[in-house]
Amino acid sequence: MKKIMPYGYDAVSLLIYSISFFYVDDFTKSFSMGLQGYIIFHYLVLFKRLKYNQLSLMFLFFSFTYVVYIQPYYLLDIPYHYLLETQSLVNTNTVLLLHIIFITTMFFGVREGFGDFRNMTARRSSPVFYMNISILIIMLPASIALNPPLFGEVYTGAVTSSVWIEYCIIFMIISHCYASTILKKRILLCVIVVYLLLPFMYDRRLQFLLYCLIIYALYFDGRFSNKTFFLSLTLSFILVRWYASIRMGTGLTIASSILSVDENGVMGNNQGGVILASTVYIQLIEDGIFDLCFGVKSAIGVLVSFVLPYKFNLPETYVNFSALNYRPLPGNGGFPGVYFYIWGGFLGCVMGGFLFRFLVFGKRSRLGLIFSLLMFVTYPKWHSYSLLITVKLGVWLMIFMALADFYYRTSIRRANYVR
């Protein structure tokens, strides 16, 4: 019965969200607030269900902040971004419904959450391990040389850095899969810690967070009580908000630092920007600009993005750049449920959630755990910005992992033949 309950609750919730989606144009403000209450309750149910899996709790905490930050819009009529044109009640409700539908299908019936990546069985091959460590050591100065950081510049929101800053994650994961001794695990940890300095050179908080997630997943998962875990998450979140306030030159009051509400009564935080970007995409769909043809081209472009550089790929691949041709947009943001909606409509959103359920919580084979690890350490990017990272890093991870495993199997056969 306990195993059936999560499926039953998730099925009922998915039905509620689906019906609400098709009648979203008729929502009143009070009904919208009631729906928000149920979405918050749904997150609390997921927190309780996965309370013994801290990696899942971390993901849900991150996702939950976006729901929390939209509440001042519903309760106090505070705009969640200075770009007001697409902040209608219909657009906002549509975005949040697509988001919670994606989360519901992704966690549909899930009870165990992310795997324990610390206990993945490492293969014994020093050449493979040290080859990947050497690549990481070489890529560190290469990242800086390809795009030198600009120190002393005033923050404008437009930052650049080498693409290697994210592709390094591939070789960190492969190194972990071949870190068969305590010494090798410590060497890898030291390399990743050094890499933590790289995002600071470019003011890239997101990439810094990705490296922190790698360290936590591989070395610290489950070592703290849930009380300490949630306290640390909350304090870290507040520190990040304070850092953002200092960087943007605003005050450190609760309104200015935590909610980022400026003197005009408008929020200016990351969560509001991601939701606003999502509403822009929804509005462009309503305007007939992001039509079926656009969605198909965009999906094809994403699938081939791992092998085609930006200038050779379809322009529809980059939804945010396409949107900028018609409406102002705050950076590169958007929920995965909204992207899947662009590519396949409502059914596309549902199928996208189940696809991610398979990628994250599928079979616990070695390759399954490896891909799930990649999905965990990159979730701040694909959850709130772009799904391109799951294709680019995912495909190349499998290619380089296949090469490493081929060398490993070949060396084993050669050693057996010599004997």
Beta strands, then each sheet from edge to edge (+ up, - down):
end
